[in-house]
């Protein structure tokens, strides 16, 4: 095609890489894209040098210029791949440290996953009141973004947006973005956001689950095989199909929403809350009336089910996460 049309011919993988290159902003995203591009370039060098003379004649120590240049270019690319891998390993280590630091402030972590352009970033913005870039284009998000979400039961959780998936994701990109997808592996709950109005919504669902299943297989698995138990399906763009009632009648096990109009978001918060509440514990505690700091802490971090005020004590029945209960009791409160 290039020879006849005198134009550059690019395949599907190169188109995806070109899109990624224009979207990459942070150091991690730039390194991930560079690694994928180098891995794709290496096996194509022979085609690029095919215009040079490849005659095999001559002595055993004799090589033509094209063959020598090809080997030099291959070595340079391999060296560059090795350096990018080292740099990316440093970034992965930094991200692991950041996750450990988040665990020290023990908040449940939720990850949003889904096909590209399913509305994940728009949903994050609507739920948390943030202003993460949300655009009607492929791969608008290449870096995970984490925001705090407050639930109806007064629980705080961390909600992370992740890179969108695509069918037949090139192998190089699956490997290059494994560091980003590790956010999903560490999540307490996975919100699978689908564009329910897309004609290929079912196929997109299968593609996303396929990538997650691949993450749960093999010796270097980053995701446990029980991830479906931690998944909640969210059917976005219900406004394009007549509203959430119409969508939920066809998919009663999922939560229908519209990140554009805000319809269904209260039900989604309640569903997230219900998943989290199933893991909560109820704590009965009696505190001195003058210990206002402890009483305020319980109101801020848990759901107060009952409260009885007396002259000698304030008795509270509070629903807390196991982590928050441990934090409270570590303060010496009983």
C-alpha positions in Angstrom: 0.0 0.0 0.0 2.8 2.5 0.9 4.6 1.7 -2.3 1.6 2.1 -4.6 -0.1 5.0 -2.8 3.1 6.9 -1.8 1.4 7.4 1.6 2.0 6.0 5.0 0.0 2.9 5.7 -0.9 2.2 9.3 -2.6 -0.8 10.9 -5.0 -0.9 13.9 -2.3 -1.2 16.5 -0.5 1.8 15.1 -3.7 3.9 15.2 -4.2 2.9 18.9 -0.6 3.8 19.7 -1.0 7.1 17.9 -4.0 7.9 20.0 -2.2 6.9 23.2 0.8 9.1 22.3 -1.4 12.2 22.0 -3.2 11.4 25.3 -0.1 10.5 27.5 0.7 13.2 30.0 2.2 11.8 33.1 5.6 10.1 33.3 4.1 6.7 33.8 1.7 7.0 30.8 4.6 8.3 28.6 6.8 5.4 29.6 4.0 2.9 29.0 3.3 4.2 25.5 7.0 4.4 24.7 7.4 0.7 25.7 4.5 -0.4 23.6 5.7 1.5 20.6 9.3 0.1 20.9 7.9 -3.5 21.3 5.9 -3.0 18.1 8.7 -1.4 16.2 11.3 -4.1 16.8 9.9 -6.9 14.6 9.1 -4.4 11.8 12.7 -3.3 11.2 13.4 -5.8 8.5 10.5 -4.4 6.4 11.9 -0.9 6.9 15.4 -2.0 5.6 14.1 -4.2 2.8 15.0 -1.6 0.2 18.7 -2.1 0.9 20.9 -4.7 -0.8 20.8 -8.1 0.9 23.2 -10.1 -1.3 24.7 -13.1 0.5 27.8 -13.4 -1.7 31.3 -12.8 -0.5 33.5 -14.1 2.2 32.3 -15.4 5.6 33.3 -12.2 7.3 31.6 -10.0 4.7 28.2 -8.4 5.3 26.2 -5.9 3.3 25.4 -2.4 4.7 21.7 -3.1 5.1 22.2 -6.1 7.3 24.7 -4.3 9.5 22.5 -1.3 9.9 19.5 -3.5 10.7 21.4 -5.3 13.5 22.6 -1.9 14.9 19.0 -0.6 15.0 17.7 -3.8 16.6 20.4 -3.5 19.3 19.5 0.2 19.9 15.9 -0.6 20.3 16.5 -3.5 22.6 18.7 -1.3 24.8 16.0 1.4 24.8 13.4 -1.2 25.8 15.6 -2.3 28.7 16.0 1.3 29.9 12.2 2.0 29.6 11.5 -1.2 31.6 13.8 -0.1 34.3 12.3 3.4 34.5 8.8 1.9 34.5 9.7 -0.5 37.3 10.7 2.5 39.4 7.3 4.1 38.7 5.5 0.8 39.6 7.5 0.7 42.9 6.4 4.3 43.6 2.8 3.4 42.9 3.0 0.4 45.2 4.4 2.7 47.9 1.5 5.1 47.4 -1.0 2.2 47.7 0.6 1.2 51.0 0.4 4.8 52.2 -3.3 4.8 51.4 -3.8 1.6 53.4 -2.4 3.4 56.4 -5.4 5.7 56.2 -7.7 2.7 55.8 -10.4 3.6 53.4 -12.1 1.1 51.1 -10.9 1.5 47.5 -13.2 1.1 44.5 -12.1 1.0 40.9 -14.1 2.0 37.8 -13.4 -0.2 34.8 -15.0 -0.5 31.4 -14.7 -0.2 27.6 -13.2 3.0 26.3 -15.7 5.9 26.0 -18.3 4.2 28.3 -18.5 7.3 30.5 -16.2 6.2 33.4 -14.7 9.7 34.0 -18.1 11.4 33.7 -19.5 9.0 36.3 -16.5 9.7 38.6 -17.1 13.5 38.2 -20.9 13.1 39.0 -20.3 10.9 42.0 -17.5 12.9 43.6 -18.0 16.4 42.3 -14.6 16.4 40.7 -13.6 17.8 37.4 -11.5 15.0 35.8 -11.2 15.3 32.0 -14.2 13.6 30.5 -14.5 13.7 26.7 -16.4 11.9 24.0 -13.3 10.3 22.5 -11.3 7.1 22.8 -8.8 6.8 25.6 -9.4 10.2 27.2 -8.1 8.7 30.4 -4.7 7.0 30.5 -3.7 7.5 34.1 -5.7 6.4 37.1 -7.4 9.3 39.0 -8.5 8.8 42.6 -11.1 10.9 44.4 -12.9 10.5 47.7 -16.6 9.6 47.8 -18.9 9.9 50.7 -21.7 7.3 50.9 -25.2 7.7 52.5 -24.1 5.8 55.6 -21.4 8.4 56.2 -18.6 6.0 55.0 -15.8 7.5 52.9 -14.3 5.5 50.1 -11.6 6.1 47.5 -12.9 5.8 43.9 -10.3 5.4 41.1 -10.8 5.9 37.3 -8.8 3.7 35.1 -7.8 3.4 31.4 -10.5 2.1 29.1 -10.4 -1.3 27.5 -10.8 -2.1 23.8 -11.4 -5.3 21.8 -8.3 -7.2 20.7 -6.1 -5.0 22.8 -2.6 -5.4 21.4 -0.4 -7.6 23.5 2.2 -4.9 24.0 -0.4 -2.6 25.4 -1.8 -5.3 27.8 1.7 -5.7 29.2 2.6 -2.0 29.2 -0.6 -1.0 31.1 -0.3 -3.8 33.6 0.9 -1.3 36.2 -2.2 0.9 35.7 -4.5 -2.2 35.9 -2.9 -3.1 39.3 -5.2 -0.5 40.7 -8.1 -2.8 39.9 -6.4 -5.7 41.6 -6.2 -3.8 44.8 -9.8 -2.6 44.8 -12.3 -3.7 47.3 -15.1 -3.2 44.8 -15.0 -3.1 41.0 -17.5 -0.9 39.2 -17.9 -2.2 35.6 -19.3 0.7 33.7 -21.0 -0.2 30.4 -22.3 2.0 27.6 -25.7 0.2 27.5 -26.8 2.3 24.5 -24.0 1.1 22.3 -25.0 -1.5 19.7 -22.1 -3.7 20.7 -22.5 -3.3 24.4 -22.6 -7.1 25.1 -19.4 -7.7 23.1 -17.7 -4.8 24.9 -18.7 -6.4 28.2 -17.1 -9.7 27.1 -13.9 -7.9 26.0 -13.6 -6.2 29.4 -14.2 -9.4 31.3 -11.7 -11.2 29.0 -8.9 -8.7 30.0 -9.7 -9.1 33.7 -9.8 -12.8 33.4 -6.4 -12.7 31.7 -5.1 -10.7 34.7 -6.3 -13.5 37.0 -4.4 -16.2 35.1 -0.8 -17.2 34.8 2.1 -17.1 37.1 2.2 -13.3 37.2 -1.5 -12.9 37.9 -2.3 -9.4 39.3 -6.0 -10.1 40.0 -7.5 -12.9 42.1 -9.8 -15.3 40.4 -12.7 -14.3 42.7 -12.9 -10.8 41.2 -16.5 -11.4 39.9 -17.6 -11.4 43.5 -16.2 -7.9 43.9 -17.9 -6.5 40.8 -21.0 -4.3 40.4 -22.3 -3.7 36.9 -23.3 -0.1 36.1 -25.3 0.5 32.9 -24.5 4.0 31.8 -26.2 6.2 29.2 -29.7 4.9 30.1 -31.1 8.3 29.0 -30.5 7.2 25.4 -32.8 4.2 25.9 -35.8 5.7 27.6 -34.5 6.1 31.2 -33.3 3.9 34.0 -36.7 2.1 34.5 -36.6 0.8 30.9 -33.0 -0.4 31.2 -33.4 -2.0 34.7 -36.4 -4.0 33.5 -34.1 -5.8 31.1 -31.1 -6.1 33.5 -32.4 -6.4 37.0 -29.1 -7.4 38.5 -27.3 -4.2 37.4 -27.7 -0.6 38.3 -28.8 1.8 35.5 -27.6 5.4 35.5 -27.0 8.4 33.3 -23.8 10.2 34.1 -25.0 13.0 31.8 -28.3 13.7 33.6 -27.5 12.3 37.1 -30.5 9.9 36.9 -29.9 6.7 38.9 -26.9 8.0 40.9 -28.7 7.9 44.2 -29.5 4.2 43.6 -25.9 3.6 42.6 -24.6 5.2 45.8 -27.1 3.0 47.7 -25.9 -0.1 45.9 -22.3 0.7 46.7 -23.2 1.4 50.3 -25.1 -2.0 50.5 -22.0 -3.8 49.3 -19.8 -2.0 51.8 -22.3 -2.3 54.6 -22.3 -6.1 54.2 -18.8 -6.0 55.6 -19.5 -3.6 58.4 -19.7 -4.3 62.1 -21.9 -2.7 64.8 -20.1 -1.2 67.8 -21.8 -0.4 71.1 -19.9 2.2 73.0 -20.4 4.5 76.1 -18.5 7.7 76.2 -18.2 10.5 78.8 -20.3 13.5 77.7 -17.3 15.7 77.7 -15.4 13.5 75.2 -16.8 15.5 72.3 -13.9 14.6 70.0 -14.6 10.9 70.1 -18.3 11.4 69.7 -17.7 13.6 66.6 -15.2 11.1 65.2 -17.8 8.3 65.3 -20.4 10.5 63.6 -17.9 11.4 60.9 -16.6 7.9 60.2 -19.6 5.7 60.8 -23.4 5.5 60.7 -24.9 6.2 64.1 -27.9 3.8 64.5 -28.9 4.8 68.1 -27.9 7.4 70.6 -28.9 7.8 74.2 -27.7 10.8 76.2 -27.5 10.6 80.0 -25.7 12.7 82.7 -22.9 10.2 83.1 -22.5 8.8 79.6 -23.4 9.1 75.9 -24.3 5.6 74.6 -23.9 5.0 70.9 -24.6 2.1 68.5 -22.5 2.8 65.4 -22.0 0.8 62.2 -18.3 0.9 61.2 -16.0 -0.8 58.8 -13.6 -3.2 60.6 -10.7 -0.9 59.8 -12.5 2.1 61.3 -13.4 0.1 64.4 -9.7 -0.8 64.8 -8.7 2.8 64.4 -11.3 3.9 67.0 -10.3 1.3 69.5 -6.6 2.1 69.0 -7.4 5.5 70.4 -8.0 3.8 73.7 -11.8 4.1 73.5 -14.1 1.3 74.8 
